Amino acid sequence: MKARIVRIGNSRGVRIPKPLLEQAGLPDDVELHAEDGRIVIAAGRPPRTGWAEAARELHERGEDGLLETPPTRFDGEEWEWR
């Protein structure tokens, strides 16, 4: 299916026919990225998708420790609240 790129304010856009959107099953929020000679429109992912799996992988590799090494003096002392 051919389409024309049109001006939309300071941007440019393409009108996507409703049947094409329904066939693709795209929601209202999508992600865009460019590849060589094309723009890809994909369903958006919920925030933090994949974080739990990434944390498990870090743990399995032993890379889930504190970033601050060596610990500061505040880590070994009891704090006194005034």
PyRosetta script that sets phi, psi and omega in degrees:
from pyrosetta import init, pose_from_sequence

init()
pose = pose_from_sequence("MKARIVRIGNSRGVRIPKPLLEQAGLPDDVELHAEDGRIVIAAGRPPRTGWAEAARELHERGEDGLLETPPTRFDGEEWEWR")
pose.set_psi(1, 130.9)
pose.set_omega(1, 178.7)
pose.set_phi(2, -92.8)
pose.set_psi(2, 152.4)
pose.set_omega(2, 176.5)
pose.set_phi(3, -146.3)
pose.set_psi(3, 163.9)
pose.set_omega(3, 179.4)
pose.set_phi(4, -114.0)
pose.set_psi(4, 139.3)
pose.set_omega(4, 174.5)
pose.set_phi(5, -81.1)
pose.set_psi(5, 125.9)
pose.set_omega(5, -175.7)
pose.set_phi(6, -120.5)
pose.set_psi(6, 158.7)
pose.set_omega(6, 176.4)
pose.set_phi(7, -75.4)
pose.set_psi(7, 135.6)
pose.set_omega(7, 173.2)
pose.set_phi(8, -134.6)
pose.set_psi(8, 93.0)
pose.set_omega(8, -174.1)
pose.set_phi(9, 63.8)
pose.set_psi(9, -128.5)
pose.set_omega(9, 177.9)
pose.set_phi(10, -86.5)
pose.set_psi(10, -2.5)
pose.set_omega(10, -178.2)
pose.set_phi(11, -106.3)
pose.set_psi(11, -175.7)
pose.set_omega(11, 174.3)
pose.set_phi(12, -132.4)
pose.set_psi(12, 153.8)
pose.set_omega(12, -177.0)
pose.set_phi(13, -152.9)
pose.set_psi(13, 173.7)
pose.set_omega(13, 177.6)
pose.set_phi(14, -129.1)
pose.set_psi(14, 132.9)
pose.set_omega(14, 174.8)
pose.set_phi(15, -82.7)
pose.set_psi(15, 126.9)
pose.set_omega(15, -178.9)
pose.set_phi(16, -103.8)
pose.set_psi(16, 120.6)
pose.set_omega(16, -179.7)
pose.set_phi(17, -60.4)
pose.set_psi(17, 143.0)
pose.set_omega(17, -177.9)
pose.set_phi(18, -54.5)
pose.set_psi(18, -44.9)
pose.set_omega(18, 179.5)
pose.set_phi(19, -59.4)
pose.set_psi(19, -35.4)
pose.set_omega(19, 178.8)
pose.set_phi(20, -67.5)
pose.set_psi(20, -42.1)
pose.set_omega(20, 177.0)
pose.set_phi(21, -62.8)
pose.set_psi(21, -42.6)
pose.set_omega(21, 179.8)
pose.set_phi(22, -64.8)
pose.set_psi(22, -40.6)
pose.set_omega(22, 179.0)
pose.set_phi(23, -63.0)
pose.set_psi(23, -38.9)
pose.set_omega(23, 180.0)
pose.set_phi(24, -77.2)
pose.set_psi(24, -21.1)
pose.set_omega(24, -179.2)
pose.set_phi(25, 68.4)
pose.set_psi(25, 31.6)
pose.set_omega(25, -177.9)
pose.set_phi(26, -80.0)
pose.set_psi(26, 138.9)
pose.set_omega(26, 174.7)
pose.set_phi(27, -79.9)
pose.set_psi(27, -176.4)
pose.set_omega(27, 179.4)
pose.set_phi(28, -69.7)
pose.set_psi(28, -34.5)
pose.set_omega(28, 179.0)
pose.set_phi(29, -98.1)
pose.set_psi(29, 124.2)
pose.set_omega(29, -178.2)
pose.set_phi(30, -129.7)
pose.set_psi(30, 166.2)
pose.set_omega(30, 174.3)
pose.set_phi(31, -112.9)
pose.set_psi(31, 143.4)
pose.set_omega(31, 178.8)
pose.set_phi(32, -118.0)
pose.set_psi(32, 142.6)
pose.set_omega(32, 168.8)
pose.set_phi(33, -150.6)
pose.set_psi(33, 153.8)
pose.set_omega(33, -177.3)
pose.set_phi(34, -99.1)
pose.set_psi(34, 139.3)
pose.set_omega(34, 170.9)
pose.set_phi(35, -124.6)
pose.set_psi(35, 172.1)
pose.set_omega(35, -178.3)
pose.set_phi(36, -58.5)
pose.set_psi(36, 109.6)
pose.set_omega(36, 176.5)
pose.set_phi(37, 78.0)
pose.set_psi(37, 11.7)
pose.set_omega(37, 179.9)
pose.set_phi(38, -153.5)
pose.set_psi(38, 158.1)
pose.set_omega(38, 172.0)
pose.set_phi(39, -116.4)
pose.set_psi(39, 126.6)
pose.set_omega(39, -177.0)
pose.set_phi(40, -102.7)
pose.set_psi(40, 130.8)
pose.set_omega(40, 176.2)
pose.set_phi(41, -110.0)
pose.set_psi(41, 123.4)
pose.set_omega(41, -178.5)
pose.set_phi(42, -132.7)
pose.set_psi(42, 155.6)
pose.set_omega(42, 177.1)
pose.set_phi(43, -58.5)
pose.set_psi(43, 137.6)
pose.set_omega(43, 178.3)
pose.set_phi(44, -70.6)
pose.set_psi(44, 149.0)
pose.set_omega(44, 177.4)
pose.set_phi(45, -99.7)
pose.set_psi(45, 147.4)
pose.set_omega(45, 176.1)
pose.set_phi(46, -61.1)
pose.set_psi(46, 151.4)
pose.set_omega(46, 178.4)
pose.set_phi(47, -55.9)
pose.set_psi(47, 144.0)
pose.set_omega(47, 176.3)
pose.set_phi(48, 65.6)
pose.set_psi(48, 20.4)
pose.set_omega(48, 175.5)
pose.set_phi(49, -60.4)
pose.set_psi(49, 129.4)
pose.set_omega(49, 177.4)
pose.set_phi(50, 89.3)
pose.set_psi(50, -5.5)
pose.set_omega(50, -178.0)
pose.set_phi(51, -64.1)
pose.set_psi(51, -40.4)
pose.set_omega(51, -177.8)
pose.set_phi(52, -63.3)
pose.set_psi(52, -44.9)
pose.set_omega(52, 178.9)
pose.set_phi(53, -64.0)
pose.set_psi(53, -41.1)
pose.set_omega(53, 178.5)
pose.set_phi(54, -62.8)
pose.set_psi(54, -39.0)
pose.set_omega(54, 178.3)
pose.set_phi(55, -65.8)
pose.set_psi(55, -40.4)
pose.set_omega(55, 177.2)
pose.set_phi(56, -61.6)
pose.set_psi(56, -43.0)
pose.set_omega(56, 179.8)
pose.set_phi(57, -63.9)
pose.set_psi(57, -41.1)
pose.set_omega(57, 176.5)
pose.set_phi(58, -60.4)
pose.set_psi(58, -42.7)
pose.set_omega(58, -179.9)
pose.set_phi(59, -63.5)
pose.set_psi(59, -43.9)
pose.set_omega(59, -179.8)
pose.set_phi(60, -62.6)
pose.set_psi(60, -32.0)
pose.set_omega(60, 178.6)
pose.set_phi(61, -87.7)
pose.set_psi(61, -1.0)
pose.set_omega(61, -179.3)
pose.set_phi(62, 72.5)
pose.set_psi(62, 25.2)
pose.set_omega(62, -176.9)
pose.set_phi(63, -107.8)
pose.set_psi(63, 26.0)
pose.set_omega(63, -176.4)
pose.set_phi(64, -109.9)
pose.set_psi(64, 24.8)
pose.set_omega(64, 179.2)
pose.set_phi(65, -82.3)
pose.set_psi(65, 178.8)
pose.set_omega(65, 177.4)
pose.set_phi(66, -66.2)
pose.set_psi(66, 144.3)
pose.set_omega(66, 178.6)
pose.set_phi(67, -78.6)
pose.set_psi(67, -26.9)
pose.set_omega(67, -176.9)
pose.set_phi(68, -86.4)
pose.set_psi(68, 106.1)
pose.set_omega(68, 176.7)
pose.set_phi(69, -133.5)
pose.set_psi(69, 140.7)
pose.set_omega(69, -10.1)
pose.set_phi(70, -71.1)
pose.set_psi(70, 163.3)
pose.set_omega(70, 179.5)
pose.set_phi(71, -59.8)
pose.set_psi(71, 153.5)
pose.set_omega(71, 177.5)
pose.set_phi(72, -83.8)
pose.set_psi(72, 172.3)
pose.set_omega(72, 179.9)
pose.set_phi(73, -63.9)
pose.set_psi(73, -23.9)
pose.set_omega(73, -179.3)
pose.set_phi(74, -69.1)
pose.set_psi(74, -21.8)
pose.set_omega(74, -179.7)
pose.set_phi(75, -75.9)
pose.set_psi(75, -25.2)
pose.set_omega(75, -175.9)
pose.set_phi(76, -102.4)
pose.set_psi(76, -8.6)
pose.set_omega(76, -177.4)
pose.set_phi(77, -106.9)
pose.set_psi(77, 149.6)
pose.set_omega(77, 172.4)
pose.set_phi(78, -75.9)
pose.set_psi(78, 139.8)
pose.set_omega(78, 178.3)
pose.set_phi(79, -84.3)
pose.set_psi(79, 143.5)
pose.set_omega(79, 177.0)
pose.set_phi(80, -111.3)
pose.set_psi(80, 118.6)
pose.set_omega(80, -178.4)
pose.set_phi(81, -92.0)
pose.set_psi(81, 130.5)
pose.set_omega(81, -177.7)
pose.set_phi(82, -117.8)
pose.dump_pdb("model.pdb")
